[in-house]
Amino acid sequence: MGTLPSDLSITKQEYYGNPANDFWRLISAALNRDVTAMPYGERLAVLRSHHIGLWDAYHNCVRLGSLDTAITDPELNDFSILKTVAPKLRLVCFNGKEAARSDEKIRGLGYETCVLPSSSSANRKNRAERLRLWRSMLT
């Protein structure tokens, strides 16, 4: 679960549509399958085949630009709908600390949670550790 798509992702109508974001590279490494060159629909199919879904913590916020640090006035999504649209969901992984601000609400609905290091290009301090954590949760 991320916070909200970037401006470029919204324009492209694709989660993690900004090529500077490492999400698809992390997924590729974690699943040991390169999805980066695939069309978006095929990327989603690979995620589904591994029982991975994508969703946003916020349905609305004020944000100048695309950085999570610029988010103000966030409005959380209605997480109770997850019981209907994903009845087998057990684990919610947050893509970064900002998305994880909804951790308490998600756990309150009975889900296990984990916070992964953000895939944002602004978070590239320790790539090996970031990949290790992503791989440990996705495989």
Backbone hydrogen bonds in HBPLUS format (Angstrom, degrees):
<---DONOR---> <-ACCEPTOR-->    atom                        ^
c    i                          cat <-CA-CA->   ^        H-A-AA   ^      H-
h    n   atom  resd res      DA  || num        DHA   H-A  angle D-A-AA Bond
n    s   type  num  typ     dist DA aas  dist angle  dist       angle   num
A0095-ASN N   A0001-MET O   2.83 MM  94  5.72 168.3  1.84 140.2 141.1     1
A0002-GLY N   A0055-TRP O   3.07 MM  53  6.49 147.3  2.18 164.5 163.3     2
A0057-ALA N   A0002-GLY O   2.69 MM  55  6.01 147.4  1.80 150.6 161.1     3
A0058-TYR N   A0003-THR O   3.04 MM  55  5.62 169.2  2.05 150.7 151.2     4
A0010-ILE N   A0006-SER O   2.89 MM   4  6.16 155.7  1.94 154.8 161.4     5
A0011-THR N   A0007-ASP O   2.98 MM   4  6.25 157.6  2.03 147.3 153.4     6
A0012-LYS N   A0008-LEU O   2.89 MM   4  6.11 159.7  1.93 150.9 156.3     7
A0013-GLN N   A0009-SER O   2.76 MM   4  5.66 119.5  2.12 135.4 151.3     8
A0014-GLU N   A0009-SER O   3.04 MM   5  5.14 155.4  2.11 141.1 147.4     9
A0021-ASN N   A0018-ASN O   2.94 MM   3  5.62 155.6  2.00 122.0 128.7    10
A0022-ASP N   A0119-SER O   2.82 MM  97  4.96 158.0  1.86 162.7 155.4    11
A0025-ARG N   A0022-ASP O   3.07 MM   3  5.18 118.7  2.46 102.6 118.5    12
A0026-LEU N   A0022-ASP O   2.80 MM   4  5.97 159.7  1.84 166.4 173.1    13
A0027-ILE N   A0023-PHE O   2.87 MM   4  6.16 162.5  1.90 156.4 161.5    14
A0028-SER N   A0024-TRP O   2.95 MM   4  6.00 158.5  1.99 136.7 143.1    15
A0029-ALA N   A0025-ARG O   2.99 MM   4  6.20 163.9  2.02 147.7 151.4    16
A0030-ALA N   A0026-LEU O   2.82 MM   4  5.95 163.2  1.84 152.3 157.8    17
A0031-LEU N   A0027-ILE O   2.85 MM   4  5.93 158.6  1.89 154.6 159.4    18
A0032-ASN N   A0028-SER O   2.86 MM   4  5.62 112.5  2.32 134.5 150.4    19
A0033-ARG N   A0028-SER O   2.98 MM   5  4.94 151.7  2.06 139.7 145.9    20
A0032-ASN N   A0029-ALA O   3.31 MM   3  4.92 145.7  2.44  90.3 100.1    21
A0038-MET N   A0035-VAL O   3.07 MM   3  5.26 151.1  2.16 108.0 117.0    22
A0042-GLU N   A0039-PRO O   3.00 MM   3  5.46 124.3  2.32 110.9 124.6    23
A0043-ARG N   A0039-PRO O   3.08 MM   4  6.45 152.4  2.16 151.9 160.5    24
A0043-ARG N   A0040-TYR O   3.06 MM   3  5.02 115.6  2.50  94.8 110.8    25
A0044-LEU N   A0040-TYR O   3.01 MM   4  6.36 159.1  2.05 156.3 161.2    26
A0045-ALA N   A0041-GLY O   3.06 MM   4  6.30 149.2  2.16 138.6 147.3    27
A0046-VAL N   A0042-GLU O   2.98 MM   4  6.28 151.5  2.06 148.9 155.6    28
A0047-LEU N   A0043-ARG O   3.03 MM   4  6.41 160.3  2.07 150.6 155.7    29
A0048-ARG N   A0044-LEU O   2.88 MM   4  6.19 165.1  1.90 154.0 157.7    30
A0049-SER N   A0045-ALA O   2.92 MM   4  6.14 153.5  1.99 144.9 152.2    31
A0050-HIS N   A0047-LEU O   2.97 MM   3  5.20 142.5  2.11 104.2 115.7    32
A0052-ILE N   A0047-LEU O   2.88 MM   5  4.91 161.9  1.91 135.3 137.5    33
A0051-HIS N   A0048-ARG O   2.89 MM   3  4.79 161.3  1.93 108.9 111.3    34
A0077-ASN N   A0057-ALA O   2.83 MM  20  5.74 157.3  1.88 147.0 144.9    35
A0059-HIS N   A0075-GLU O   2.90 MM  16  6.01 156.6  1.96 164.1 171.0    36
A0075-GLU N   A0060-ASN O   2.79 MM  15  5.24 152.5  1.86 167.2 159.2    37
A0062-VAL N   A0072-THR O   2.82 MM  10  5.10 171.0  1.83 164.7 161.5    38
A0072-THR N   A0062-VAL O   2.75 MM  10  5.10 156.9  1.80 155.6 161.0    39
A0070-ALA N   A0067-LEU O   2.99 MM   3  5.47 157.9  2.04 111.6 118.7    40
A0071-ILE N   A0068-ASP O   3.08 MM   3  5.39 168.8  2.09 115.7 118.2    41
A0081-ILE N   A0078-ASP O   3.31 MM   3  6.15 162.9  2.34 119.2 123.0    42
A0082-LEU N   A0079-PHE O   2.99 MM   3  5.62 159.5  2.03 117.5 123.6    43
A0083-LYS N   A0080-SER O   3.29 MM   3  5.98 150.0  2.39 114.9 120.1    44
A0084-THR N   A0081-ILE O   2.97 MM   3  5.40 140.6  2.13 109.4 120.1    45
A0085-VAL N   A0081-ILE O   3.00 MM   4  6.33 168.3  2.02 161.6 163.9    46
A0086-ALA N   A0082-LEU O   2.81 MM   4  5.25 149.8  1.91 138.4 144.9    47
A0089-LEU N   A0086-ALA O   2.98 MM   3  5.42 165.4  2.00 121.1 125.3    48
A0112-GLU N   A0090-ARG O   2.87 MM  22  6.06 164.6  1.89 171.0 165.7    49
A0092-VAL N   A0112-GLU O   2.86 MM  20  6.29 156.6  1.92 153.1 159.3    50
A0114-CYS N   A0092-VAL O   3.08 MM  22  6.55 140.5  2.24 150.5 151.5    51
A0094-PHE N   A0114-CYS O   2.80 MM  20  6.21 166.0  1.82 161.9 165.5    52
A0116-LEU N   A0094-PHE O   2.83 MM  22  5.78 164.1  1.86 158.7 163.6    53
A0096-GLY N   A0116-LEU O   2.92 MM  20  5.61 135.0  2.13 146.1 153.9    54
A0100-ALA N   A0096-GLY O   3.27 MM   4  6.44 144.9  2.41 136.2 146.2    55
A0101-ARG N   A0098-GLU O   3.12 MM   3  5.49 163.2  2.15 109.8 114.6    56
A0102-SER N   A0099-ALA O   3.26 MM   3  6.29 171.4  2.27 124.2 126.1    57
A0103-ASP N   A0100-ALA O   2.90 MM   3  4.98 162.7  1.93 114.5 116.0    58
A0106-ILE N   A0102-SER O   3.10 MM   4  6.38 162.0  2.13 157.8 163.4    59
A0107-ARG N   A0103-ASP O   2.86 MM   4  6.08 170.0  1.87 162.2 164.7    60
A0108-GLY N   A0104-GLU O   2.90 MM   4  5.96 143.8  2.03 139.0 149.6    61
A0109-LEU N   A0106-ILE O   3.04 MM   3  5.30 147.9  2.14 103.2 113.0    62
A0111-TYR N   A0106-ILE O   3.46 MM   5  6.00 163.8  2.49 141.7 139.1    63
A0110-GLY N   A0107-ARG O   2.91 MM   3  5.12 160.5  1.95 109.7 115.0    64
A0123-ASN N   A0120-SER O   2.95 MM   3  5.41 162.8  1.98 116.4 120.1    65
A0130-ARG N   A0126-ASN O   2.98 MM   4  6.19 161.6  2.02 156.7 162.7    66
A0131-LEU N   A0127-ARG O   2.88 MM   4  6.06 165.8  1.90 154.4 157.7    67
A0132-ARG N   A0128-ALA O   2.95 MM   4  6.15 156.3  2.01 144.2 151.2    68
A0133-LEU N   A0129-GLU O   2.99 MM   4  6.22 162.0  2.03 152.3 155.7    69
A0134-TRP N   A0130-ARG O   3.01 MM   4  6.27 164.8  2.03 153.3 157.6    70
A0135-ARG N   A0131-LEU O   2.84 MM   4  5.93 168.3  1.85 155.6 159.3    71
A0136-SER N   A0132-ARG O   2.95 MM   4  6.08 154.3  2.01 144.3 151.5    72
A0137-MET N   A0133-LEU O   3.25 MM   4  6.49 141.4  2.41 143.3 151.7    73
A0137-MET N   A0134-TRP O   3.23 MM   3  5.42 132.0  2.47  99.6 111.5    74
A0138-LEU N   A0134-TRP O   3.05 MM   4  6.18 142.4  2.20 148.7 159.4    75
A0139-THR N   A0135-ARG O   3.11 MM   4  5.88 131.9  2.35 151.3 155.2    76
